[in-house]
């Protein structure tokens, strides 16, 4: 479970509340400002996206909270295993192994090694389509981060207009000037918080998750193409490992070296 997004948002609000101080906190709570900023932002998002896109918000929160389920190291080890099997028993032997793979993209890639000539173009086309879908999901929050400060400014204008209108009234109405000015400033405050502490971090994390999945799938593409071309399993592994960070490369290669050494010692 990845709690960094949730933890960051909660700590961000806590820091702001601490900076304001509990005695002054009541001055920053204004129902009219909430209605203008939050309500206006939600309505603008509703007007900008289809119900099918909005229905995926729950999926987005699940992705943010539970982290990435794509492990490049596991995919590399599996691809090397399949490469060894293909060199020993031929490509047709991979069909039975494909049924054991749970990831649909991975399974499709292994099957295409046996059946299709244009493996790379087919799989990369699927990755590109996925990237566009994920980009549309992140765009929802990026748009919301634009709308929130805009409606904060609308609330500011509303408060200033009310304040200026009340300045022409008798002295009995002068007490409401402070409330109007508070609405004018608090709406901008709400808009900035929503944009920078909620929507933009969520959009950024969705982009990160997308990049993780793209890397995972690109490794699969390179792996299945290598298997189809008859690459040596050792060379294939070295090529796939090079897609990872230095730390991941070192860990993966050292783990496999340890397993190999233990096997040789046992023999």
ZAVO-778484 format. One record per residue (C-alpha): residue number from 0; residue in three letters; x, y, z. Coordinates in nm, 3 decimals. Layout:
<migus>
<pos=NUM	code=ala	c1=X	c2=Y	c3=Z>
...
</migus>
This chain:
<migus>
<pos=0	code=unk	c1=0.000	c2=0.000	c3=0.000>
<pos=1	code=unk	c1=0.134	c2=0.343	c3=-0.098>
<pos=2	code=unk	c1=0.024	c2=0.602	c3=0.157>
<pos=3	code=unk	c1=0.254	c2=0.884	c3=0.042>
<pos=4	code=unk	c1=-0.018	c2=1.076	c3=-0.143>
<pos=5	code=unk	c1=-0.269	c2=1.045	c3=0.141>
<pos=6	code=unk	c1=-0.002	c2=1.119	c3=0.402>
<pos=7	code=unk	c1=0.122	c2=1.423	c3=0.211>
<pos=8	code=unk	c1=-0.228	c2=1.569	c3=0.179>
<pos=9	code=unk	c1=-0.312	c2=1.512	c3=0.546>
<pos=10	code=unk	c1=0.019	c2=1.657	c3=0.666>
<pos=11	code=unk	c1=-0.023	c2=1.951	c3=0.429>
<pos=12	code=unk	c1=-0.360	c2=2.040	c3=0.578>
<pos=13	code=unk	c1=-0.221	c2=1.988	c3=0.928>
<pos=14	code=unk	c1=0.068	c2=2.227	c3=0.861>
<pos=15	code=unk	c1=-0.171	c2=2.491	c3=0.727>
<pos=16	code=unk	c1=-0.401	c2=2.456	c3=1.028>
<pos=17	code=unk	c1=-0.103	c2=2.478	c3=1.261>
<pos=18	code=unk	c1=0.020	c2=2.790	c3=1.084>
<pos=19	code=unk	c1=-0.323	c2=2.953	c3=1.113>
<pos=20	code=unk	c1=-0.361	c2=2.865	c3=1.479>
<pos=21	code=unk	c1=-0.667	c2=2.717	c3=1.647>
<pos=22	code=unk	c1=-0.782	c2=3.056	c3=1.778>
<pos=23	code=unk	c1=-0.796	c2=3.205	c3=1.429>
<pos=24	code=unk	c1=-0.922	c2=2.892	c3=1.253>
<pos=25	code=unk	c1=-1.283	c2=3.010	c3=1.266>
<pos=26	code=unk	c1=-1.194	c2=3.307	c3=1.048>
<pos=27	code=unk	c1=-1.101	c2=3.069	c3=0.767>
<pos=28	code=unk	c1=-1.427	c2=2.875	c3=0.769>
<pos=29	code=unk	c1=-1.685	c2=3.030	c3=0.542>
<pos=30	code=unk	c1=-1.976	c2=2.836	c3=0.391>
<pos=31	code=unk	c1=-2.026	c2=3.080	c3=0.106>
<pos=32	code=unk	c1=-1.660	c2=3.046	c3=0.007>
<pos=33	code=unk	c1=-1.687	c2=2.667	c3=0.014>
<pos=34	code=unk	c1=-1.994	c2=2.673	c3=-0.209>
<pos=35	code=unk	c1=-1.832	c2=2.906	c3=-0.461>
<pos=36	code=unk	c1=-1.490	c2=2.741	c3=-0.475>
<pos=37	code=unk	c1=-1.559	c2=2.372	c3=-0.418>
<pos=38	code=unk	c1=-1.903	c2=2.371	c3=-0.575>
<pos=39	code=unk	c1=-1.791	c2=2.573	c3=-0.875>
<pos=40	code=unk	c1=-1.487	c2=2.349	c3=-0.932>
<pos=41	code=unk	c1=-1.695	c2=2.032	c3=-0.917>
<pos=42	code=unk	c1=-1.951	c2=2.173	c3=-1.157>
<pos=43	code=unk	c1=-1.680	c2=2.283	c3=-1.402>
<pos=44	code=unk	c1=-1.525	c2=1.934	c3=-1.392>
<pos=45	code=unk	c1=-1.869	c2=1.781	c3=-1.444>
<pos=46	code=unk	c1=-1.922	c2=2.003	c3=-1.748>
<pos=47	code=unk	c1=-1.578	c2=1.919	c3=-1.891>
<pos=48	code=unk	c1=-1.577	c2=1.539	c3=-1.874>
<pos=49	code=unk	c1=-1.815	c2=1.258	c3=-1.960>
<pos=50	code=unk	c1=-1.982	c2=1.037	c3=-1.699>
<pos=51	code=unk	c1=-1.767	c2=0.746	c3=-1.821>
<pos=52	code=unk	c1=-1.451	c2=0.941	c3=-1.737>
<pos=53	code=unk	c1=-1.587	c2=1.063	c3=-1.404>
<pos=54	code=unk	c1=-1.684	c2=0.708	c3=-1.309>
<pos=55	code=unk	c1=-1.313	c2=0.618	c3=-1.303>
<pos=56	code=unk	c1=-1.240	c2=0.850	c3=-1.010>
<pos=57	code=unk	c1=-1.278	c2=0.556	c3=-0.772>
<pos=58	code=unk	c1=-1.024	c2=0.358	c3=-0.975>
<pos=59	code=unk	c1=-0.785	c2=0.655	c3=-0.961>
<pos=60	code=unk	c1=-0.802	c2=0.663	c3=-0.582>
<pos=61	code=unk	c1=-0.735	c2=0.288	c3=-0.571>
<pos=62	code=unk	c1=-0.426	c2=0.337	c3=-0.789>
<pos=63	code=unk	c1=-0.304	c2=0.622	c3=-0.565>
<pos=64	code=unk	c1=-0.350	c2=0.428	c3=-0.242>
<pos=65	code=unk	c1=-0.239	c2=0.078	c3=-0.335>
<pos=66	code=unk	c1=0.066	c2=0.167	c3=-0.544>
<pos=67	code=unk	c1=0.205	c2=-0.005	c3=-0.849>
<pos=68	code=unk	c1=0.135	c2=-0.373	c3=-0.902>
<pos=69	code=unk	c1=0.386	c2=-0.394	c3=-1.188>
<pos=70	code=unk	c1=0.722	c2=-0.544	c3=-1.094>
<pos=71	code=unk	c1=0.982	c2=-0.523	c3=-1.376>
<pos=72	code=unk	c1=1.214	c2=-0.763	c3=-1.192>
<pos=73	code=unk	c1=0.947	c2=-1.036	c3=-1.190>
<pos=74	code=unk	c1=0.876	c2=-0.982	c3=-1.560>
<pos=75	code=unk	c1=1.247	c2=-1.005	c3=-1.648>
<pos=76	code=unk	c1=1.292	c2=-1.332	c3=-1.459>
<pos=77	code=unk	c1=0.985	c2=-1.478	c3=-1.628>
<pos=78	code=unk	c1=1.099	c2=-1.366	c3=-1.974>
<pos=79	code=unk	c1=1.442	c2=-1.524	c3=-1.922>
<pos=80	code=unk	c1=1.270	c2=-1.846	c3=-1.815>
<pos=81	code=unk	c1=1.054	c2=-1.838	c3=-2.129>
<pos=82	code=unk	c1=1.359	c2=-1.768	c3=-2.346>
<pos=83	code=unk	c1=1.533	c2=-2.076	c3=-2.204>
<pos=84	code=unk	c1=1.222	c2=-2.285	c3=-2.271>
<pos=85	code=unk	c1=1.192	c2=-2.155	c3=-2.628>
<pos=86	code=unk	c1=1.556	c2=-2.240	c3=-2.707>
<pos=87	code=unk	c1=1.513	c2=-2.586	c3=-2.564>
<pos=88	code=unk	c1=1.166	c2=-2.690	c3=-2.689>
<pos=89	code=unk	c1=1.080	c2=-2.428	c3=-2.955>
<pos=90	code=unk	c1=0.835	c2=-2.135	c3=-2.962>
<pos=91	code=unk	c1=0.528	c2=-2.361	c3=-2.962>
<pos=92	code=unk	c1=0.617	c2=-2.470	c3=-2.610>
<pos=93	code=unk	c1=0.535	c2=-2.118	c3=-2.490>
<pos=94	code=unk	c1=0.161	c2=-2.158	c3=-2.554>
<pos=95	code=unk	c1=0.119	c2=-2.380	c3=-2.249>
<pos=96	code=unk	c1=0.324	c2=-2.142	c3=-2.033>
<pos=97	code=unk	c1=0.119	c2=-1.844	c3=-2.151>
<pos=98	code=unk	c1=-0.189	c2=-1.987	c3=-1.978>
<pos=99	code=unk	c1=-0.007	c2=-1.956	c3=-1.643>
<pos=100	code=unk	c1=0.053	c2=-1.582	c3=-1.685>
<pos=101	code=unk	c1=-0.209	c2=-1.368	c3=-1.510>
<pos=102	code=unk	c1=-0.124	c2=-1.031	c3=-1.667>
<pos=103	code=unk	c1=-0.332	c2=-1.006	c3=-1.990>
<pos=104	code=unk	c1=-0.073	c2=-0.791	c3=-2.170>
<pos=105	code=unk	c1=0.211	c2=-1.027	c3=-2.081>
<pos=106	code=unk	c1=0.003	c2=-1.330	c3=-2.182>
<pos=107	code=unk	c1=-0.092	c2=-1.168	c3=-2.512>
<pos=108	code=unk	c1=0.273	c2=-1.087	c3=-2.584>
<pos=109	code=unk	c1=0.380	c2=-1.448	c3=-2.527>
<pos=110	code=unk	c1=0.104	c2=-1.576	c3=-2.754>
<pos=111	code=unk	c1=0.198	c2=-1.327	c3=-3.024>
<pos=112	code=unk	c1=0.553	c2=-1.464	c3=-3.022>
<pos=113	code=unk	c1=0.407	c2=-1.787	c3=-3.158>
<pos=114	code=unk	c1=0.131	c2=-1.653	c3=-3.383>
<pos=115	code=unk	c1=0.218	c2=-1.304	c3=-3.514>
<pos=116	code=unk	c1=0.497	c2=-1.156	c3=-3.722>
<pos=117	code=unk	c1=0.448	c2=-0.792	c3=-3.616>
<pos=118	code=unk	c1=0.482	c2=-0.842	c3=-3.242>
<pos=119	code=unk	c1=0.649	c2=-0.510	c3=-3.164>
<pos=120	code=unk	c1=0.407	c2=-0.290	c3=-3.359>
<pos=121	code=unk	c1=0.101	c2=-0.461	c3=-3.211>
<pos=122	code=unk	c1=0.219	c2=-0.441	c3=-2.851>
<pos=123	code=unk	c1=0.356	c2=-0.088	c3=-2.879>
<pos=124	code=unk	c1=0.025	c2=0.023	c3=-3.029>
<pos=125	code=unk	c1=-0.149	c2=-0.117	c3=-2.721>
<pos=126	code=unk	c1=0.095	c2=0.069	c3=-2.493>
<pos=127	code=unk	c1=0.030	c2=0.394	c3=-2.679>
<pos=128	code=unk	c1=-0.347	c2=0.352	c3=-2.641>
<pos=129	code=unk	c1=-0.303	c2=0.281	c3=-2.269>
<pos=130	code=unk	c1=-0.086	c2=0.591	c3=-2.231>
<pos=131	code=unk	c1=-0.359	c2=0.806	c3=-2.387>
<pos=132	code=unk	c1=-0.625	c2=0.660	c3=-2.155>
<pos=133	code=unk	c1=-0.413	c2=0.721	c3=-1.848>
<pos=134	code=unk	c1=-0.328	c2=1.072	c3=-1.966>
<pos=135	code=unk	c1=-0.698	c2=1.150	c3=-1.992>
<pos=136	code=unk	c1=-0.744	c2=1.037	c3=-1.630>
<pos=137	code=unk	c1=-0.464	c2=1.263	c3=-1.504>
<pos=138	code=unk	c1=-0.602	c2=1.549	c3=-1.712>
<pos=139	code=unk	c1=-0.919	c2=1.546	c3=-1.502>
<pos=140	code=unk	c1=-0.723	c2=1.654	c3=-1.195>
<pos=141	code=unk	c1=-0.503	c2=1.892	c3=-1.391>
<pos=142	code=unk	c1=-0.815	c2=2.071	c3=-1.515>
<pos=143	code=unk	c1=-0.956	c2=2.076	c3=-1.162>
<pos=144	code=unk	c1=-0.632	c2=2.242	c3=-1.044>
<pos=145	code=unk	c1=-0.698	c2=2.520	c3=-1.297>
<pos=146	code=unk	c1=-1.066	c2=2.558	c3=-1.215>
<pos=147	code=unk	c1=-1.019	c2=2.580	c3=-0.836>
<pos=148	code=unk	c1=-0.809	c2=2.902	c3=-0.829>
<pos=149	code=unk	c1=-1.034	c2=3.048	c3=-1.101>
<pos=150	code=unk	c1=-1.342	c2=3.001	c3=-0.886>
<pos=151	code=unk	c1=-1.143	c2=3.136	c3=-0.593>
<pos=152	code=unk	c1=-1.101	c2=3.456	c3=-0.793>
<pos=153	code=unk	c1=-1.472	c2=3.456	c3=-0.875>
<pos=154	code=unk	c1=-1.543	c2=3.437	c3=-0.502>
<pos=155	code=unk	c1=-1.301	c2=3.724	c3=-0.448>
<pos=156	code=unk	c1=-1.489	c2=3.935	c3=-0.701>
<pos=157	code=unk	c1=-1.823	c2=3.845	c3=-0.540>
<pos=158	code=unk	c1=-1.695	c2=3.949	c3=-0.197>
<pos=159	code=unk	c1=-1.550	c2=4.277	c3=-0.326>
<pos=160	code=unk	c1=-1.869	c2=4.364	c3=-0.513>
<pos=161	code=unk	c1=-2.077	c2=4.299	c3=-0.201>
<pos=162	code=unk	c1=-1.838	c2=4.504	c3=0.010>
<pos=163	code=unk	c1=-1.844	c2=4.801	c3=-0.227>
<pos=164	code=unk	c1=-2.223	c2=4.788	c3=-0.249>
<pos=165	code=unk	c1=-2.253	c2=4.789	c3=0.131>
<pos=166	code=unk	c1=-2.021	c2=5.087	c3=0.166>
<pos=167	code=unk	c1=-2.296	c2=5.309	c3=0.021>
<pos=168	code=unk	c1=-2.548	c2=5.196	c3=0.281>
<pos=169	code=unk	c1=-2.608	c2=5.344	c3=0.626>
<pos=170	code=unk	c1=-2.382	c2=5.278	c3=0.924>
<pos=171	code=unk	c1=-2.597	c2=4.990	c3=1.040>
<pos=172	code=unk	c1=-2.480	c2=4.784	c3=0.744>
<pos=173	code=unk	c1=-2.111	c2=4.858	c3=0.792>
<pos=174	code=unk	c1=-2.068	c2=4.557	c3=1.022>
<pos=175	code=unk	c1=-2.115	c2=4.323	c3=0.725>
<pos=176	code=unk	c1=-1.818	c2=4.471	c3=0.538>
<pos=177	code=unk	c1=-1.580	c2=4.242	c3=0.723>
<pos=178	code=unk	c1=-1.782	c2=3.934	c3=0.625>
<pos=179	code=unk	c1=-1.782	c2=4.036	c3=0.261>
<pos=180	code=unk	c1=-1.409	c2=4.098	c3=0.267>
<pos=181	code=unk	c1=-1.353	c2=3.760	c3=0.435>
<pos=182	code=unk	c1=-1.547	c2=3.587	c3=0.156>
<pos=183	code=unk	c1=-1.338	c2=3.776	c3=-0.097>
<pos=184	code=unk	c1=-1.009	c2=3.648	c3=0.048>
<pos=185	code=unk	c1=-1.104	c2=3.304	c3=0.180>
<pos=186	code=unk	c1=-1.228	c2=3.183	c3=-0.160>
<pos=187	code=unk	c1=-0.885	c2=3.249	c3=-0.311>
<pos=188	code=unk	c1=-0.730	c2=3.068	c3=-0.013>
<pos=189	code=unk	c1=-0.953	c2=2.764	c3=-0.072>
<pos=190	code=unk	c1=-0.881	c2=2.761	c3=-0.444>
<pos=191	code=unk	c1=-0.503	c2=2.762	c3=-0.393>
<pos=192	code=unk	c1=-0.521	c2=2.480	c3=-0.140>
<pos=193	code=unk	c1=-0.739	c2=2.262	c3=-0.361>
<pos=194	code=unk	c1=-0.514	c2=2.314	c3=-0.663>
<pos=195	code=unk	c1=-0.173	c2=2.273	c3=-0.500>
<pos=196	code=unk	c1=-0.238	c2=2.033	c3=-0.216>
<pos=197	code=unk	c1=-0.502	c2=1.804	c3=-0.368>
<pos=198	code=unk	c1=-0.546	c2=1.805	c3=-0.745>
<pos=199	code=unk	c1=-0.191	c2=1.862	c3=-0.871>
<pos=200	code=unk	c1=-0.033	c2=1.597	c3=-0.642>
<pos=201	code=unk	c1=-0.298	c2=1.348	c3=-0.752>
<pos=202	code=unk	c1=-0.233	c2=1.420	c3=-1.120>
<pos=203	code=unk	c1=0.143	c2=1.388	c3=-1.068>
<pos=204	code=unk	c1=0.111	c2=1.053	c3=-0.891>
<pos=205	code=unk	c1=-0.112	c2=0.919	c3=-1.171>
<pos=206	code=unk	c1=0.155	c2=1.020	c3=-1.423>
<pos=207	code=unk	c1=0.416	c2=0.835	c3=-1.215>
<pos=208	code=unk	c1=0.201	c2=0.522	c3=-1.203>
<pos=209	code=unk	c1=0.154	c2=0.545	c3=-1.579>
<pos=210	code=unk	c1=0.530	c2=0.570	c3=-1.636>
<pos=211	code=unk	c1=0.584	c2=0.263	c3=-1.416>
<pos=212	code=unk	c1=0.335	c2=0.060	c3=-1.617>
<pos=213	code=unk	c1=0.482	c2=0.179	c3=-1.949>
<pos=214	code=unk	c1=0.830	c2=0.070	c3=-1.836>
<pos=215	code=unk	c1=0.694	c2=-0.269	c3=-1.731>
<pos=216	code=unk	c1=0.522	c2=-0.320	c3=-2.064>
<pos=217	code=unk	c1=0.819	c2=-0.198	c3=-2.267>
<pos=218	code=unk	c1=1.034	c2=-0.459	c3=-2.094>
<pos=219	code=unk	c1=0.780	c2=-0.723	c3=-2.193>
<pos=220	code=unk	c1=0.786	c2=-0.602	c3=-2.555>
<pos=221	code=unk	c1=1.165	c2=-0.616	c3=-2.571>
<pos=222	code=unk	c1=1.159	c2=-0.956	c3=-2.404>
<pos=223	code=unk	c1=0.907	c2=-1.124	c3=-2.634>
<pos=224	code=unk	c1=1.074	c2=-0.975	c3=-2.944>
<pos=225	code=unk	c1=1.408	c2=-1.110	c3=-2.819>
<pos=226	code=unk	c1=1.255	c2=-1.453	c3=-2.762>
<pos=227	code=unk	c1=1.107	c2=-1.451	c3=-3.111>
<pos=228	code=unk	c1=1.446	c2=-1.358	c3=-3.258>
<pos=229	code=unk	c1=1.612	c2=-1.642	c3=-3.068>
<pos=230	code=unk	c1=1.829	c2=-1.426	c3=-2.840>
<pos=231	code=unk	c1=2.048	c2=-1.601	c3=-2.591>
<pos=232	code=unk	c1=1.873	c2=-1.594	c3=-2.250>
<pos=233	code=unk	c1=2.180	c2=-1.444	c3=-2.080>
<pos=234	code=unk	c1=2.213	c2=-1.168	c3=-2.340>
<pos=235	code=unk	c1=1.838	c2=-1.107	c3=-2.326>
<pos=236	code=unk	c1=1.851	c2=-1.064	c3=-1.951>
<pos=237	code=unk	c1=2.137	c2=-0.816	c3=-1.971>
<pos=238	code=unk	c1=1.944	c2=-0.613	c3=-2.228>
<pos=239	code=unk	c1=1.625	c2=-0.610	c3=-2.020>
<pos=240	code=unk	c1=1.804	c2=-0.529	c3=-1.694>
<pos=241	code=unk	c1=1.960	c2=-0.224	c3=-1.860>
<pos=242	code=unk	c1=1.611	c2=-0.065	c3=-1.865>
<pos=243	code=unk	c1=1.613	c2=-0.046	c3=-1.485>
<pos=244	code=unk	c1=1.790	c2=0.190	c3=-1.248>
<pos=245	code=unk	c1=2.144	c2=0.112	c3=-1.134>
<pos=246	code=unk	c1=2.021	c2=0.005	c3=-0.792>
<pos=247	code=unk	c1=1.764	c2=-0.232	c3=-0.940>
<pos=248	code=unk	c1=2.019	c2=-0.372	c3=-1.185>
<pos=249	code=unk	c1=2.265	c2=-0.446	c3=-0.908>
<pos=250	code=unk	c1=2.000	c2=-0.612	c3=-0.690>
<pos=251	code=unk	c1=1.860	c2=-0.827	c3=-0.970>
<pos=252	code=unk	c1=2.198	c2=-0.942	c3=-1.097>
<pos=253	code=unk	c1=2.331	c2=-1.010	c3=-0.746>
<pos=254	code=unk	c1=2.020	c2=-1.210	c3=-0.652>
<pos=255	code=unk	c1=2.053	c2=-1.427	c3=-0.961>
<pos=256	code=unk	c1=2.428	c2=-1.468	c3=-0.908>
<pos=257	code=unk	c1=2.359	c2=-1.585	c3=-0.554>
<pos=258	code=unk	c1=2.104	c2=-1.839	c3=-0.674>
<pos=259	code=unk	c1=2.342	c2=-1.969	c3=-0.938>
<pos=260	code=unk	c1=2.627	c2=-1.996	c3=-0.686>
<pos=261	code=unk	c1=2.406	c2=-2.183	c3=-0.442>
<pos=262	code=unk	c1=2.306	c2=-2.427	c3=-0.714>
<pos=263	code=unk	c1=2.663	c2=-2.489	c3=-0.822>
<pos=264	code=unk	c1=2.766	c2=-2.546	c3=-0.460>
<pos=265	code=unk	c1=2.489	c2=-2.794	c3=-0.412>
<pos=266	code=unk	c1=2.600	c2=-2.984	c3=-0.719>
</migus>
